[in-house]
Amino acid sequence: MNQSPPGRPKATAAPSGGSDPHDVGERGGHMEINRPDVLAEVTAVFQRYEQALVGNDVAVLDELFWNSPHTLRFGATENLHGHDAIRAFRAARPAQGLARTLLKTVITTYGRDFATANIEFQRTGSAKTGRQSQTWLRTTKGWRVVAAHVSLLA
């Protein structure tokens, strides 16, 4: 028998085709974690984002952030609220020093329309480890980052 602490959703077995045995439902509903087709979509768009980031393809970076005043990006030196502020930051950012190595990548999808991507990275020429988290949402224009955070460990 599956029992969860009060206030926590009960874990259930994933239906056939699901990739995670910890499929959870809220209020009796159903949500598949890491559905293979959705995970492949998010992984592909994340890789597109990463390529645009290290290549300083500002047009693609702007495209992949949700064009909304609700979009957030908190960086190592900035707190950006809204797509316009994020776009302005990218336009003014130096194009040098963007190369990095991904040390660990964890992408998790929740249902068909929501995902997170979390990475640990190291910039070329730096000993510091960086962390990046992104919240992705499927929109009518495709997958978009709705919130992001970048920080460096001391």
N, C-alpha and C positions, 0 to 999 in steps of 0.2 A: 504494500500500500504506500503510495506517495503522500507524504505529509510535509507541509512547509510551515515555517513559523507564521504566526498571525500577521496579516498584512502583506504577505509575500505570495506571488502566484505559485500555483502547484506545477511542478515539473511533470511533463508527460513525454512519452516516447514520440519521436518524430515520425510522421507518416511516411509511407514509402516514397522515395525520392528525396527526402530530407537528409541533410548531412550531419545534423547535430542531435544526439539523443536527449538534449536538454531543452527541447522545444517547449516554450512557455506560452501560456495564454493569460490575458488580463480579463477579469470579469466574465470568465467562462468562454471567452473568445479564443482565437488561435493565432499564433505568430510563429512562422518558421524562421529559425536562426540558420544563417549561411546556406540558404537555398542555392544549389549549385549554379543555376542560370543567373541569378541576381549577383552572386559573389563574383562570377566571371565578368559581368558588366561593370561592377564597381572596381574590380581589379584593373580592368582595361582603362577606365577613365582616370583612375589614380595614376597609372603608369603614364598616361598622356599628360597629366598635370605635372608629374615629376620631370618628364622630358622638357616640358615648357619652362619649368622653374630653373633648371640648370642651364638651359639654353637662352634664358631671358626672353622668351616669347610672350611678351606682355599681352598681346591680343588674345592668346589662348588662355592665359591666366585670368584675364578679365572675364572672358566667356565662361569659365568654369566656376566662378563665384556667382552666387545668386544675385541678380540685379535687384536689390531691395535695400531699403533703409534699415531693415532688420538684420542684415548680414553683419557678422562681427569677425574681426581678425585681431588677436592680441599677439604681438611679436615681442622679440627680445628688448626692443626699445620704444615700442609704440602700442597704443590702444586705438584701434580703428573701428568706428561705428558707421555702418552703411557702405554700400557698394561704391559710392562716389569717393569716400575717403580712402578706401582700399585701392581704387583705381589711381588716385592721385599719388598715393605712396609708391605704387609700382612704377609709375611714370618717372618719379624723381629718384628712385633707387639706383645706385651704381650697378653696372652690369658685370663687374669683376668680382671674383671670389665666390661664385655661386656653386662651383663644383662640389659635390659631396658624395660620400659613400653611405648607402643605407645599411645599417647594422642589423636592424630588426624591423619587420613590417607585420602589423596585425590588422587585418581588415575583417570586420564583422558586419553582416547584414541582418536586419531585423524586419521580417516580412519582405514585401516587394519594393518598398519605397523609401527606406531609411537605412543608413549605414554609417559606420565610423571607420576611420583609418588612423592608425597610430604608428608612428615610426620613431626609431632612435637612429641618429645619423652622426656623421663626423665630416666636417668641412675639410677639403683638401688643404694640407698645411697647418691644421689646427689639432691640438690634442684634446680639445673640449668635445664632450658629447652633447648633441642637441636632441631635443624632443619636439615632435610635431603631432598635433592631433587635429583631425578634421571631422566635421559632421556633414554627411552628404544626404541630400534629399532628391528624390526623383521629381522633376517638374515637367511641365508640358514641353520644355525645351531640352530635356535630358537631365542627367545627374548634375547637381550643382552643390558646391560647398556653401553651407549656410552659417557655419561657425568654424573658426580655426584658431589654433594657439601654437606658437613657436617659442621655445625657451632653450637656454643653454645651461648645463650644469657647471658650477664653478670649478 
